[in-house]
Amino acid sequence: MNYKTVIFEKIANNDLVVGIFGLGYVGLPLATSFAQSNVKVIGFDKNPEKVKKVNLGENYIKDINDNDFREVIGNKSLVATDDFSRIKECDAIIICVPTPLDIFKKPDMSYIIIACTEIGKNMKAGTFISLESTTYPTTTENLMLPILEKESGLKQGIDFWLGYSPERVDPGNDTYKTKNTPKVFGAMSEDGIEIGQAIYKKAIQNIHVVSSPRVAEMVKILENTYRLINISLINELALLAGKMDINIWEVIEAAKTKPFGFQAFYPGPGIGGHCIPLDPFYLEYIAKLYDFDLSMIHTAGHINMRMPHYMYMKITSALNKNKKSVNGSKVFFLGVAYKPNIDDERESPALELIDIVANKGALVSYNDPYISKITTHKKVSLNSIELTAKTLSEADVVVITTNHKDYVADFILEHANLVVDLRNVIDSKSEKLYKL
């Protein structure tokens, strides 16, 4: 049987069945985008609560339009399951599982290994497979391929096709969503590239093809390491500027007037989210296997890791100048999301800062209009409290850790006793305002 001909006939006739493995921030928007193009989608997830919510039309990813989601669930274009035997129904499987770091800051590939094992056991011949999870270069060919071939008894390039396409999800971005964000894709064979491109075009407008999965894997690392290095640079300069009594925000605004050769990055308490804080460690891991030292990336990563401690020193300094210590003070944090106007606190520096301050004896509270409760790395559990004149005035210091659009600068400054603004929310020369 010519599997390539069969899958192209299915693509042309819109008889394709796409399986999305992992229904989180990446997988569910992608599944929805395919389903909106009248492609039948089966979403796979080990979490029965997620499966139940999807099948009931309960949208838990803010970036997906509720009406679009309900429509594809209502017409059965998208269904979810935790029954992995249904993988055999799929002509294409796209893996969107987490890739966290372990306690030693090494990539935890267990989710990918589990996904590949389940897919290998259940897939049919003639299946296209693509990984979207953030990872280190060579994962697709050196980790995934042997598992898939062993478990399935099939051969890549003959019985199935394997590729990599890095996710480019930007939570809270109102302009670029799954469909209109250009997609990079590389596969292990020419047929795989041709098939993968045709499949992805069902859900995404612009596909940029590269020569191999390892090139596509390195693209993802480059994109986020570029941001890490530049944000770490501006964070370090902000710390120096503070010691020199220079307003780093004014410096950045002036530098932005140059029409070429400069792109603005902004300081803050650290970098959050699943990608930027973690990518350098993926790259460090694989670089060591090639006996290569990534000194610049290593330094940038560790500058970012130290930022919450430096921000704690800012809070300490502000309290000290007002004859107070951290121990026993009421510290009210505004925002725990890692970026503005989203409901995602993964790797947020605010969580670490809360841990540090709580460990020093502060009475900690927080407000976030998008995140109702948190548990920090040190197991501090808190519920978001209302942002009012009373809650602001009762705090010894208010710390702005996320610049949500909901935060009104004048209201905060009017009612707070002391403000440490780590996001340049408040433009004032008030004596009770301390800035990064």
PAKOL-615795 format. One line per 3 residues: number of its first residue (from 0); for each residue x, y, z of C-alpha. Coordinates in nm, 3 decimals. Example, Ala and Ser with C-alpha at 12.3 -4.5 7.8 and 13.67 -1.06 7.14 Angstrom:
REM PAKOL-615795
0) 1.230 -0.450 0.780; 1.367 -0.106 0.714
***
This chain:
REM PAKOL-615795
0) 0.000 0.000 0.000; 0.122 0.348 -0.086; 0.066 0.526 0.246
3) 0.164 0.863 0.104; -0.106 0.847 -0.162; -0.365 0.742 0.096
6) -0.292 1.027 0.337; -0.291 1.286 0.057; -0.630 1.159 -0.061
9) -0.760 1.201 0.294; -0.617 1.554 0.312; -0.773 1.646 -0.023
12) -1.114 1.495 0.066; -1.109 1.637 0.421; -1.130 1.284 0.561
15) -0.821 1.336 0.775; -0.837 1.252 1.147; -0.588 1.447 1.359
18) -0.498 1.341 1.712; -0.368 1.603 1.953; -0.174 1.448 2.243
21) -0.196 1.687 2.539; -0.480 1.938 2.583; -0.307 2.229 2.754
24) -0.201 2.579 2.648; -0.060 2.448 2.319; -0.269 2.143 2.237
27) -0.622 2.269 2.292; -0.588 2.587 2.077; -0.427 2.377 1.801
30) -0.704 2.118 1.824; -0.963 2.395 1.802; -0.794 2.549 1.498
33) -0.794 2.215 1.312; -1.157 2.151 1.409; -1.261 2.496 1.282
36) -1.130 2.388 0.941; -1.372 2.092 0.942; -1.099 1.845 1.028
39) -1.204 1.570 1.269; -0.989 1.602 1.583; -0.945 1.360 1.872
42) -0.782 1.518 2.174; -0.590 1.282 2.405; -0.509 1.362 2.766
45) -0.432 1.153 3.076; -0.626 1.399 3.293; -0.991 1.285 3.304
48) -1.103 1.628 3.430; -0.965 1.796 3.118; -1.129 1.534 2.898
51) -1.462 1.587 3.073; -1.443 1.966 3.045; -1.360 1.955 2.674
54) -1.648 1.720 2.594; -1.887 1.940 2.794; -1.771 2.247 2.602
57) -1.608 2.405 2.907; -1.324 2.618 2.774; -1.033 2.645 3.021
60) -0.785 2.819 2.787; -0.848 3.193 2.779; -0.692 3.246 2.434
63) -0.958 3.028 2.269; -1.276 3.210 2.172; -1.563 3.060 2.373
66) -1.805 3.064 2.079; -1.553 2.897 1.848; -1.487 2.630 2.110
69) -1.853 2.556 2.175; -1.917 2.531 1.802; -1.650 2.266 1.734
72) -1.759 2.068 2.040; -2.126 2.098 1.943; -2.071 1.969 1.590
75) -1.838 1.692 1.714; -1.542 1.818 1.510; -1.345 1.797 1.835
78) -1.383 1.522 2.094; -1.155 1.437 2.385; -1.062 1.103 2.538
81) -0.821 0.931 2.775; -0.856 0.606 2.579; -0.525 0.580 2.394
84) -0.641 0.284 2.189; -0.821 0.543 1.975; -0.483 0.655 1.845
87) -0.530 0.395 1.572; -0.814 0.609 1.434; -0.574 0.896 1.366
90) -0.395 0.972 1.041; -0.182 1.240 1.207; -0.076 1.279 1.570
93) 0.067 1.600 1.711; 0.233 1.582 2.053; 0.187 1.885 2.282
96) 0.294 1.756 2.624; 0.487 1.940 2.901; 0.866 1.929 2.911
99) 0.960 2.062 3.256; 1.299 2.062 3.423; 1.373 1.824 3.708
102) 1.516 1.931 4.045; 1.865 1.925 3.894; 1.760 2.162 3.610
105) 1.782 1.881 3.355; 1.507 1.824 3.096; 1.235 1.589 3.218
108) 1.148 1.395 2.904; 0.909 1.153 3.077; 0.597 1.307 2.920
111) 0.741 1.271 2.569; 0.852 0.914 2.643; 0.504 0.822 2.768
114) 0.341 0.984 2.465; 0.570 0.806 2.219; 0.520 0.473 2.397
117) 0.140 0.502 2.382; 0.148 0.620 2.021; 0.387 0.342 1.918
120) 0.166 0.075 2.078; -0.152 0.200 1.914; -0.066 0.374 1.587
123) -0.150 0.236 1.244; 0.083 0.231 0.947; 0.072 0.547 0.735
126) 0.059 0.789 1.031; 0.224 1.130 1.041; 0.367 1.229 1.382
129) 0.493 1.570 1.492; 0.629 1.695 1.824; 0.554 2.054 1.931
132) 0.683 2.049 2.289; 0.982 2.269 2.370; 1.293 2.054 2.386
135) 1.663 2.030 2.301; 1.790 1.967 1.945; 1.809 1.596 1.844
138) 1.510 1.493 2.062; 1.298 1.392 1.762; 1.553 1.164 1.598
141) 1.749 1.036 1.901; 1.476 1.000 2.166; 1.140 0.973 1.989
144) 1.231 0.771 1.681; 1.373 0.462 1.858; 1.070 0.442 2.090
147) 0.818 0.477 1.810; 0.990 0.218 1.589; 1.037 -0.029 1.875
150) 0.680 -0.006 2.007; 0.511 -0.005 1.664; 0.738 -0.238 1.468
153) 0.713 0.017 1.185; 0.988 0.206 1.004; 1.012 0.584 0.978
156) 1.005 0.708 0.619; 0.839 0.386 0.500; 0.548 0.312 0.734
159) 0.517 0.648 0.911; 0.664 0.999 0.905; 0.816 1.193 1.194
162) 0.879 1.566 1.231; 0.910 1.858 1.469; 0.730 2.193 1.475
165) 0.792 2.423 1.773; 0.487 2.575 1.937; 0.473 2.955 1.927
168) 0.192 3.022 2.171; 0.192 3.374 2.316; -0.079 3.387 2.585
171) -0.269 3.714 2.591; -0.162 3.819 2.242; -0.473 3.965 2.075
174) -0.310 3.984 1.730; -0.132 3.653 1.681; -0.321 3.333 1.756
177) -0.259 2.973 1.646; -0.393 3.018 1.293; -0.206 3.334 1.189
180) 0.128 3.276 1.366; 0.383 3.149 1.109; 0.487 2.791 1.184
183) 0.831 2.636 1.145; 0.835 2.268 1.049; 1.103 2.011 0.975
186) 1.076 1.635 0.915; 1.310 1.338 0.884; 1.230 1.273 0.517
189) 1.121 1.461 0.207; 0.787 1.282 0.211; 0.745 1.374 0.576
192) 0.807 1.739 0.500; 0.556 1.733 0.214; 0.288 1.553 0.417
195) 0.340 1.756 0.735; 0.320 2.083 0.547; -0.009 1.980 0.385
198) -0.156 1.872 0.719; -0.051 2.185 0.911; -0.191 2.406 0.635
201) -0.536 2.284 0.737; -0.503 2.479 1.062; -0.227 2.736 1.009
204) -0.190 2.996 0.735; 0.186 3.011 0.686; 0.429 2.718 0.716
207) 0.804 2.778 0.699; 0.980 2.453 0.612; 1.333 2.377 0.733
210) 1.558 2.089 0.637; 1.537 1.872 0.948; 1.379 1.833 1.292
213) 1.700 1.936 1.467; 1.698 2.267 1.277; 1.337 2.327 1.385
216) 1.427 2.234 1.744; 1.715 2.482 1.741; 1.483 2.754 1.603
219) 1.272 2.734 1.918; 1.578 2.752 2.142; 1.717 3.050 1.946
222) 1.391 3.247 1.966; 1.363 3.219 2.342; 1.733 3.236 2.426
225) 1.751 3.561 2.228; 1.483 3.704 2.457; 1.641 3.560 2.770
228) 1.980 3.718 2.699; 1.835 4.059 2.619; 1.597 4.065 2.915
231) 1.876 3.949 3.147; 2.097 4.226 3.008; 1.838 4.496 3.077
234) 1.769 4.351 3.423; 2.137 4.375 3.511; 2.158 4.729 3.373
237) 1.846 4.821 3.574; 2.017 4.708 3.894; 2.324 4.916 3.810
240) 2.112 5.216 3.712; 1.935 5.198 4.047; 2.266 5.221 4.231
243) 2.364 5.520 4.015; 2.029 5.699 4.064; 1.945 5.666 3.694
246) 1.589 5.593 3.581; 1.630 5.286 3.355; 1.280 5.334 3.212
249) 1.372 5.680 3.088; 1.692 5.537 2.939; 1.495 5.273 2.745
252) 1.244 5.526 2.612; 1.530 5.744 2.487; 1.710 5.450 2.326
255) 1.387 5.354 2.144; 1.404 5.677 1.943; 1.687 5.523 1.739
258) 1.513 5.395 1.423; 1.759 5.111 1.363; 1.985 4.874 1.553
261) 1.790 4.874 1.881; 1.495 4.672 2.010; 1.350 4.757 2.349
264) 1.342 4.498 2.626; 1.214 4.580 2.971; 1.334 4.489 3.321
267) 1.127 4.314 3.583; 1.143 4.075 3.878; 1.243 3.787 3.651
270) 1.121 3.595 3.347; 0.831 3.352 3.372; 0.636 3.117 3.152
273) 0.727 2.772 3.030; 0.977 2.868 2.760; 1.223 3.150 2.826
276) 1.336 3.051 3.179; 1.375 2.684 3.078; 1.518 2.686 2.724
279) 1.879 2.769 2.821; 1.889 2.462 3.042; 1.768 2.242 2.754
282) 2.046 2.382 2.542; 2.306 2.352 2.818; 2.211 1.987 2.858
285) 2.270 1.897 2.493; 2.575 2.124 2.461; 2.751 1.929 2.737
288) 2.705 1.611 2.533; 2.900 1.786 2.257; 3.164 1.913 2.503
291) 3.064 2.275 2.440; 3.038 2.552 2.700; 2.755 2.804 2.652
294) 2.901 3.071 2.878; 2.678 3.363 2.767; 2.356 3.164 2.791
297) 2.463 3.018 3.125; 2.525 3.368 3.262; 2.195 3.503 3.130
300) 2.003 3.214 3.283; 2.158 3.269 3.622; 2.100 3.646 3.613
303) 1.732 3.567 3.565; 1.735 3.313 3.850; 1.880 3.574 4.087
306) 1.632 3.851 4.004; 1.371 3.760 4.270; 1.643 3.789 4.538
309) 1.742 4.133 4.408; 1.376 4.234 4.412; 1.351 4.117 4.773
312) 1.637 4.356 4.850; 1.436 4.637 4.687; 1.143 4.560 4.918
315) 1.374 4.542 5.220; 1.535 4.875 5.132; 1.198 5.049 5.088
318) 1.074 4.920 5.424; 1.400 5.009 5.599; 1.380 5.367 5.475
321) 1.039 5.381 5.641; 1.175 5.237 5.968; 1.023 4.892 5.916
324) 1.158 4.541 5.869; 1.027 4.267 5.643; 0.967 4.049 5.947
327) 0.614 4.124 6.067; 0.529 4.364 5.782; 0.217 4.317 5.570
330) 0.330 4.277 5.208; 0.058 4.294 4.942; 0.159 4.170 4.595
333) -0.026 4.288 4.286; -0.012 4.021 4.014; 0.123 3.666 4.016
336) 0.086 3.587 3.643; 0.418 3.578 3.460; 0.298 3.840 3.210
339) 0.011 4.090 3.199; -0.354 4.005 3.138; -0.325 3.624 3.140
342) -0.417 3.348 3.386; -0.084 3.162 3.379; 0.156 3.167 3.674
345) 0.398 2.900 3.548; 0.756 2.988 3.648; 0.637 3.333 3.755
348) 0.904 3.523 3.949; 0.625 3.658 4.172; 0.582 3.313 4.325
351) 0.947 3.291 4.420; 0.943 3.646 4.554; 0.641 3.560 4.770
354) 0.830 3.258 4.903; 1.135 3.468 4.991; 0.934 3.738 5.167
357) 0.715 3.487 5.353; 1.024 3.297 5.468; 1.160 3.622 5.618
360) 0.852 3.657 5.838; 0.629 3.886 5.630; 0.251 3.855 5.633
363) 0.188 3.798 5.264; -0.126 3.853 5.054; -0.188 3.902 4.683
366) -0.437 4.017 4.425; -0.460 3.892 4.070; -0.780 3.942 3.867
369) -0.695 3.637 3.652; -0.566 3.388 3.910; -0.788 3.315 4.210
372) -0.550 3.094 4.409; -0.186 2.989 4.411; 0.049 2.742 4.571
375) 0.412 2.853 4.557; 0.720 2.633 4.519; 0.757 2.636 4.899
378) 0.393 2.530 4.939; 0.260 2.871 5.048; -0.112 2.856 4.958
381) -0.301 3.182 4.912; -0.628 3.306 4.769; -0.647 3.633 4.578
384) -0.800 3.912 4.788; -0.994 4.207 4.655; -0.804 4.516 4.549
387) -0.968 4.800 4.741; -0.868 5.122 4.916; -0.887 4.927 5.243
390) -0.664 4.635 5.137; -0.409 4.878 4.992; -0.401 5.098 5.302
393) -0.375 4.803 5.541; -0.051 4.684 5.380; 0.286 4.815 5.495
396) 0.409 4.784 5.137; 0.238 4.712 4.805; 0.459 4.534 4.549
399) 0.358 4.549 4.182; 0.486 4.228 4.025; 0.263 4.207 3.714
402) 0.147 4.503 3.508; -0.214 4.393 3.451; -0.431 4.646 3.268
405) -0.672 4.628 3.562; -0.428 4.809 3.792; -0.496 5.183 3.804
408) -0.178 5.368 3.898; -0.340 5.671 4.063; -0.570 5.455 4.277
411) -0.282 5.238 4.398; -0.057 5.534 4.480; -0.337 5.725 4.653
414) -0.428 5.451 4.900; -0.103 5.259 4.953; 0.137 5.355 5.232
417) 0.440 5.244 5.033; 0.474 5.106 4.679; 0.757 4.905 4.523
420) 0.684 4.915 4.150; 0.875 4.643 3.964; 0.690 4.693 3.633
423) 0.686 5.070 3.575; 0.309 5.089 3.627; 0.322 5.420 3.817
426) 0.478 5.735 3.672; 0.531 5.959 3.971; 0.798 6.123 4.183
429) 0.611 6.047 4.504; 0.831 5.981 4.805; 0.636 5.666 4.887
432) 0.713 5.513 4.544; 1.020 5.295 4.489; 1.093 5.166 4.140
435) 1.307 4.891 3.992
***
